[in-house]
Amino acid sequence: MFDKILEAQQKAGEVKKRLDAITVTGTAEGGKISVNATGNKQILSVNIEDAFLKEADKEQLEELLLIAINKALEQAENVSQSEMAAMTQNMFGGLGGLFGK
């Protein structure tokens, strides 16, 4: 029993390391604003094109930043779910037949 718990903790740590190494990007306004994040949902950088920054007003910029951030976090969540599903499948894949799958 404890072996399975330790194995699960080890696998979870491996997944976290993989997610730290994955970068996702969310964009808004045709790429004029971009946000990079890790698969663990840590924001790495925000980039705003200089020309767009000069012409945008504060409200527009704030709204588009939120869009880009949320897109990046959504992609990170999708990557995280895929990695966790793969880990779970590897650990418990043989049990699928027990439940009619």
N, C-alpha and C positions, 0 to 999 in steps of 0.2 A: 504494500500500500504506500509506504513512504517513498519507495523507489519511483512510483508513478508520479507522486507529488514533486519530487526532486527533478524528474525528467520534464514535467510540465513547466516548472520554474525555469529550467535551463533552456527549453525551447522558447519560452516567452522572452527570455533575455536575448536569444539569438534573433527573434523577430524584431525586437526593439532596435537592435544594432542595424539590421537590414533597413528598417524604416528610417533610421537616422541618416542612412546613406542615400535614400531616395529623395529626389527633389521634384516637386510638382509646382506648376505655375498657374495662377489665375490672372486673367486679363480683363480689361474693360476699355471701352471706347476704341475698339479695333487695335488693341495692343499699345495704346498711348500710355496706359497705366498697367504695370505688371507687378505681381506679388509672388515671390518664391517662398516655398515652405518645405519642410521635411515631411516624410510620411508619418511622423509623430506629431504633426500639426504645430510645429514651431516655425514661426515666420522668420525667414532668413534675410529677405531684402524687399524693398519697395522701390520701384523705378517709375518715374514720371517724365515723359518727354519734355524737354525744355520749352519747345514751342507751344505745347498744349498747356503747360503750367502758366505761361505768360498770358494766355487768352482765357483760361478757365476762371470762373468765380469760385468763391469759397464753398458755397453750397453744392455746386456741381462737382467740385473736386472731392468733397467729403462723401457724397453719394457714390461716385465712381470708385473711390478707394474701398468703400464697404463692399461693393459688388466684386471687385477683384479679390479682396481678402476672403470673402465667402466662397468664391469659386475655388480658390487655392485650398481652403480648408475642406471643401466638399471633395475635391480630388484626393486630398490626403486621407480623408475618411474612407473613400473607396479603396485606396491602396491598402490601408490598414486592415479593412475588413477582408480583402482578398488574401493578404498574408496570414491573418489569423485563421481563416477558413482552410487554407492550405496546411497550416500547422495542425489544426484539429483533424483534418482528413488523414494526415500522415500518422497521427497518434491513434486515432480511433477508426480508421478506414475499414478495418476488418470487422467492425461491429455492425456495419450497415446491413448485412444479411440477417441479423437478429431482429431487425425492425421492418423487414419486408422491402428493403430498398435494393 
